[in-house]
Amino acid sequence: MPKFTQSAPRIRRTVLLAASALTAVALVTACESDYSSSSGTSGSTGAASQSQPAQSQPTQAGAQPGGQSGQAGLATATAAGLGAIVTDNEGRTLYRFDKDTAKPPVSNCNGACATTWPPVMAGDSAPELKGIDKALVSTVTRADGSKQVTLNGWPVYRYAPDTKPGDTKGQGVNGTWFVITPTGGKAGASAPASPAAPATSPAGGYGY
């Protein structure tokens, strides 16, 4: 009779080898799946990072309309044919507008007018004064909510065509614009404006 005692171990070895091979294949497949998932997640994160919009730079603190910033300044000067006048801290001639009012202080130069006649904007602190009575200096709230410097109640402006210190090209424009004097009057006027009590702005001024 034939003997079968040796075939059983061979069958067991074959089964074990097949099982081991299947286990190895399963492990490799699982590892590849994990790697693909991890790579996909990393790629998505990178793309999201690259798609983030650039953050805009914050506006500089204390910046004022018309390119002005920091502390305002008022100083006295002398102009030929006009006598004592007021300039800003860069020597630019300053003006007043007859269509404004001083009591109460109101600025009526807005929009295109304010482009030609830039208002002297108030800084965070009281303006530097040279030869100007601080009791005459205050502020008024403009239509856009910004603060403009006033002198004896009159809102104060520059004139855009004045390109250098000493220019007074805005004097008498339209019969309503005049270089302002240290007391808030019109420079070159036949009779100087009589000093008046300092006008106070409803906005509160500088606390003088």
C-alpha positions as CSV (number, residue, x, y, z in Angstrom):
1,M,0.0,0.0,0.0
2,P,1.3,3.5,-0.7
3,K,2.4,5.7,2.2
4,F,0.9,9.3,2.6
5,T,2.7,10.3,5.8
6,Q,5.1,12.6,4.0
7,S,2.5,14.6,1.9
8,A,0.8,16.2,4.9
9,P,3.8,18.3,6.0
10,R,4.2,19.5,2.4
11,I,0.6,20.6,2.2
12,R,1.0,22.5,5.5
13,R,4.1,24.3,4.3
14,T,2.4,25.2,1.0
15,V,-0.6,26.6,2.9
16,L,1.7,28.6,5.3
17,L,3.7,30.0,2.4
18,A,0.5,31.1,0.6
19,A,-0.8,32.7,3.8
20,S,2.5,34.6,4.4
21,A,2.5,35.8,0.8
22,L,-1.1,37.1,1.1
23,T,-0.2,38.9,4.4
24,A,2.8,40.6,2.8
25,V,0.7,41.8,-0.1
26,A,-1.9,43.1,2.3
27,L,0.7,45.0,4.3
28,V,2.3,46.6,1.1
29,T,-1.1,47.6,-0.1
30,A,-2.0,49.2,3.2
31,C,1.3,51.1,3.3
32,E,0.8,52.4,-0.2
33,S,-2.7,53.5,0.6
34,D,-1.5,55.4,3.8
35,Y,1.3,57.1,1.8
36,S,-1.1,58.2,-0.9
37,S,-3.5,59.6,1.6
38,S,-0.8,61.4,3.5
39,S,0.7,62.9,0.2
40,G,-2.7,64.0,-0.9
41,T,-3.4,65.8,2.3
42,S,0.0,67.5,2.3
43,G,-0.5,68.7,-1.3
44,S,-3.9,70.2,-0.5
45,T,-2.5,72.0,2.5
46,G,0.3,73.5,0.4
47,A,-2.1,74.6,-2.3
48,A,-4.3,76.3,0.3
49,S,-1.3,78.0,1.8
50,Q,-0.2,79.4,-1.6
51,S,-3.7,80.6,-2.4
52,Q,-3.9,82.8,0.8
53,P,-4.2,86.5,-0.3
54,A,-1.4,88.9,0.6
55,Q,-2.2,91.0,3.6
56,S,-2.4,94.7,2.9
57,Q,-0.1,97.0,4.9
58,P,-1.8,99.0,7.6
59,T,-2.3,102.7,7.0
60,Q,0.3,104.8,8.8
61,A,-1.0,106.1,12.1
62,G,-1.6,109.8,12.2
63,A,-1.8,110.2,8.4
64,Q,-3.8,113.2,7.3
65,P,-5.7,113.9,4.1
66,G,-3.8,115.6,1.3
67,G,-0.5,114.0,2.2
68,Q,-0.2,115.8,5.5
69,S,0.8,113.9,8.6
70,G,2.0,114.6,12.2
71,Q,1.8,117.9,13.9
72,A,0.4,121.0,12.2
73,G,2.3,124.3,12.5
74,L,1.5,128.1,12.2
75,A,4.1,130.8,12.0
76,T,4.2,134.5,11.3
77,A,6.0,135.9,8.3
78,T,6.1,139.1,6.2
79,A,5.1,139.3,2.6
80,A,5.8,142.2,0.2
81,G,2.7,144.4,-0.2
82,L,0.8,142.3,2.4
83,G,2.6,142.8,5.6
84,A,2.3,140.2,8.4
85,I,0.9,136.9,7.2
86,V,0.7,133.3,8.5
87,T,2.5,130.3,7.0
88,D,2.6,126.6,7.8
89,N,5.6,124.8,9.3
90,E,7.0,124.5,5.7
91,G,6.8,128.2,5.0
92,R,3.7,127.9,2.7
93,T,1.3,130.8,2.8
94,L,-2.1,130.2,4.4
95,Y,-5.5,131.6,3.5
96,R,-9.0,132.2,4.6
97,F,-12.3,131.9,2.6
98,D,-15.0,134.6,2.7
99,K,-17.7,132.0,2.2
100,D,-16.7,130.3,5.5
101,T,-17.9,131.7,8.8
102,A,-16.0,132.3,12.0
103,K,-18.8,132.6,14.5
104,P,-19.6,129.7,14.6
105,P,-16.6,128.3,12.7
106,V,-17.8,126.5,9.5
107,S,-15.8,125.3,6.5
108,N,-17.7,125.5,3.2
109,C,-14.8,124.4,1.0
110,N,-15.3,120.8,0.1
111,G,-14.8,118.4,-2.8
112,A,-13.0,120.1,-5.8
113,C,-12.7,123.2,-3.8
114,A,-10.6,121.4,-1.2
115,T,-8.4,120.0,-3.9
116,T,-7.4,123.5,-5.0
117,W,-7.5,124.9,-1.5
118,P,-6.2,122.0,0.8
119,P,-7.4,122.5,4.4
120,V,-4.8,122.6,7.1
121,M,-5.7,119.5,9.0
122,A,-5.2,119.2,12.8
123,G,-2.7,116.7,14.0
124,D,-3.0,114.5,17.2
125,S,-1.6,117.3,19.3
126,A,-1.8,121.1,19.3
127,P,0.0,122.8,16.4
128,E,3.5,124.3,16.8
129,L,3.0,128.0,17.0
130,K,5.6,130.7,16.2
131,G,4.4,134.3,16.8
132,I,0.7,133.2,16.9
133,D,-1.5,133.7,20.0
134,K,-2.5,130.2,21.0
135,A,-5.8,131.6,22.3
136,L,-6.8,132.2,18.7
137,V,-6.1,128.7,17.5
138,S,-8.7,126.0,17.6
139,T,-10.3,123.4,15.2
140,V,-13.5,122.9,13.3
141,T,-15.2,119.6,12.2
142,R,-15.5,119.4,8.5
143,A,-18.3,117.8,6.5
144,D,-16.4,114.5,6.3
145,G,-15.7,114.4,10.0
146,S,-12.1,115.4,9.8
147,K,-10.6,118.3,11.9
148,Q,-9.3,121.5,10.4
149,V,-7.2,124.2,12.1
150,T,-8.9,127.6,12.7
151,L,-7.4,130.9,13.4
152,N,-9.7,133.3,15.3
153,G,-12.6,131.1,14.1
154,W,-11.6,131.1,10.4
155,P,-10.8,127.7,8.8
156,V,-7.2,127.9,7.4
157,Y,-6.1,126.6,3.9
158,R,-3.2,126.3,1.6
159,Y,-3.4,127.1,-2.1
160,A,-2.2,124.3,-4.5
161,P,-0.6,126.6,-7.1
162,D,1.7,128.0,-4.4
163,T,4.7,125.8,-5.1
164,K,7.3,127.3,-2.8
165,P,7.6,129.3,0.4
166,G,6.8,133.0,-0.2
167,D,4.3,132.4,-3.0
168,T,1.0,134.3,-2.5
169,K,-0.8,133.4,-5.7
170,G,-4.1,132.8,-4.0
171,Q,-4.4,136.4,-2.7
172,G,-7.8,137.9,-4.0
173,V,-8.8,134.8,-6.1
174,N,-12.5,135.2,-7.0
175,G,-12.7,138.0,-4.6
176,T,-13.2,135.5,-1.8
177,W,-9.8,134.1,-0.9
178,F,-7.2,136.1,1.1
179,V,-3.9,135.5,2.8
180,I,-4.7,135.3,6.5
181,T,-3.0,137.5,9.1
182,P,-1.8,136.4,12.6
183,T,-5.1,137.6,14.1
184,G,-7.3,135.9,11.5
185,G,-7.9,139.0,9.3
186,K,-7.3,139.5,5.5
187,A,-3.8,140.5,4.6
188,G,-3.6,143.6,2.5
189,A,-7.0,144.8,3.5
190,S,-7.4,148.6,3.6
191,A,-8.4,148.5,7.2
192,P,-7.1,145.7,9.5
193,A,-9.7,143.5,11.1
194,S,-10.2,144.5,14.7
195,P,-9.1,141.8,17.2
196,A,-12.1,139.8,18.3
197,A,-12.6,137.5,21.2
198,P,-11.2,134.0,20.4
199,A,-13.9,131.9,18.7
200,T,-14.5,128.5,20.1
201,S,-15.3,125.6,18.0
202,P,-18.2,123.3,18.8
203,A,-15.8,120.4,18.2
204,G,-13.7,121.3,21.2
205,G,-10.5,122.5,19.8
206,Y,-7.2,121.8,21.5
207,G,-8.3,122.6,25.0
208,Y,-6.7,126.0,25.3
